[in-house]
Amino acid sequence: MSLIKKTLLFSIIFLIASLSKTFASDLKKIGKFKDWEVMVMSEASGKVCFAQSIPVLQAPKKDKRDARLFVTFRPGEKISNEISTTSGYEYNKNNSVLAASGNNKFKFDIKQQGFAWMTSNKKEKIMVKVMKKGSRIMVTGYNSKGSQTIDHYSLLGFTKAYSTAKKACS
């Protein structure tokens, strides 16, 4: 899948997820598991299933942003365990977007239109394992002015949400 198509897909998912159910008729919430929820939608290329969460804590506190962390499955395109994030702003091109849980650190390789992705499925699988075992993961990003933000995500319910999203697209 091209980067532009991927970016547009996540922009659409994010927009739809933000709207009420009235406007999101093809997006279905299929479960809520503590701090994570699972959504399914249909596209021309097939079903898309994803687990998502919002931060339990954001820094700086005064700047409320619409941030999310996703793990997505697209069987029609043979894509699984795709990890992406948005911090609610366009990322600074000069700084890395990083996720950290315990001693584990993961770098997002692609930043475009307010989203960041990894390019290595191997790294994504490792991050999923870390998320299943962990209790919290922090995503650090930098906005266009170079100011740092940190989003703290609870991993309570992640394993169940991950399994549900994976099963929904199998």
N, C-alpha and C positions, 0 to 999 in steps of 0.2 A: 504494500500500500504506500502510495507516495506521501511525503511529508505534508503536502498541502491538503490532501484528502484526509489524512489522519487529524490534522489540525482542525479542519472544518467539522469532522465527525465529533471531536471532543467539544468544540464550541457549541455544536448543536445539542449534544448530550447535556452539557452544563446548563445551557439555556432552558432546555426542556425540564431538567431536574429542578430548576429554580421556579418554574411556573406551576400553577395549580393543576390538579388532575383534569380540570375542565379542558385545559389547553393541551394536555399531554396524553391524548387518547391512546397513542401507540406505545407509550412508556408506562410500564407496569411495575409497581413496587411489589416484590414477591416475598419480602421478609425484612424484619428488623431484628437485629441480634445485638443487644446492648448498645454499643456506640457505633455500630455499622449497619448499613442497609443494603439490600440487593435489589437491583433494577434490571428489567429486561425490555428490549425494544427490537423492532424489526426494521431492517434496511434492505435495500435492493440486493446486497451481497449475503443477506441472511440475518439470523438472530445475533444480537449483541447483548451480552450479559455482563454486569459489573457490580462489584462491591464498592461502596464509597463511604467515606466518613468526613465529618467536619471537625475542626480542631476543638479540643476541650480548653485550650489556652492559647492565646496569641500575644506576641510581643512585637512592637510596643502595644500596650493595652488600649491606648487612646485611639488607635487606628483600626477600627473594625473593618475586616475584609472578608469577602466571600471566598474562602479557601476550601479546597477539597483534596482528598487523596483517593485514587482509584486503582483497582485491579480489574482488568477487562479481559473478556474472552470473546473472540470472533471466530467461531469454527468455520464459517464459509470462506474465510481468508487464512485459515490455519494459524491463527494468532491466539496464544494463551499466555496467561500470567503477565500481561502488559501492564506495567506500573506507570502511572502518570500522576501529575499533581498540578494544581493551580493555587497560587497564593492570593488571587484576586487582583492582580495587576500585571503589567507587561514586565517581564524579567530584564534586568540589566545584562547586556551582552558581554560585559567585561568580568562578571563574577559568576561563579558556579552555583548551581542549585544542588544542595546536599541533603540527604536523609541520614539520620543517625539513630541507632538503637543500641544501647550498651556500648561495647567497643567496636561495633560494626558501623561502617560508613559507606554510603552509596552515592555516586555522582550521577546526576541526570545529564545526559549528553546533548540533548536537543532542547532548545528553548525557542518557542515561537507562539505568538498571539496569546500570551499569558499562560501557556501550558509548558510543562517540561516532561520529557520522556527519557527512558534509557534505551540504548541501542543494542544491548547485549541480553539475549534471552537467558543466558547462563547466569548473569548478575541478577536478573529479575527473579529467577527461581531461588537463588540464595537469599534474596531479600524477603521473599515470601516465607521461607523457612524461618528466618529471623523474626518476622512479624508474627508467625504462629507461636513462637516461644516467648516473645517479649510482652511487656505490659504497656509500653509507650514508644512512639517514634517521633522524632522531631525533624521537620523540614525547614531548612534555612535557605532563604532567598534574598535577593537584593533588587530593589525597585530601580526605576530609571534614574533617580537622583543618587543612587549608590547606597541608600539607607538599608540596613539589614532588618529582615523580619524573621521571626521564628514561630512556626506553627507546631503545637504539641498535639499529637493524635493519640488517643487511647486505643489500645489494641484489644480491649475487652469486646468479645464477640467476633473478632476478625476471623478466627478459624472456621466458625460456623458460617459466617457470611461468605467467605472464600469458597468453602465446599458447596454451598447452596448455589452460588453464581456459576461455578464450574459444572455442577450437575445440570443446571438449567440450560446450559449450552452444549451438553454432551449428546 
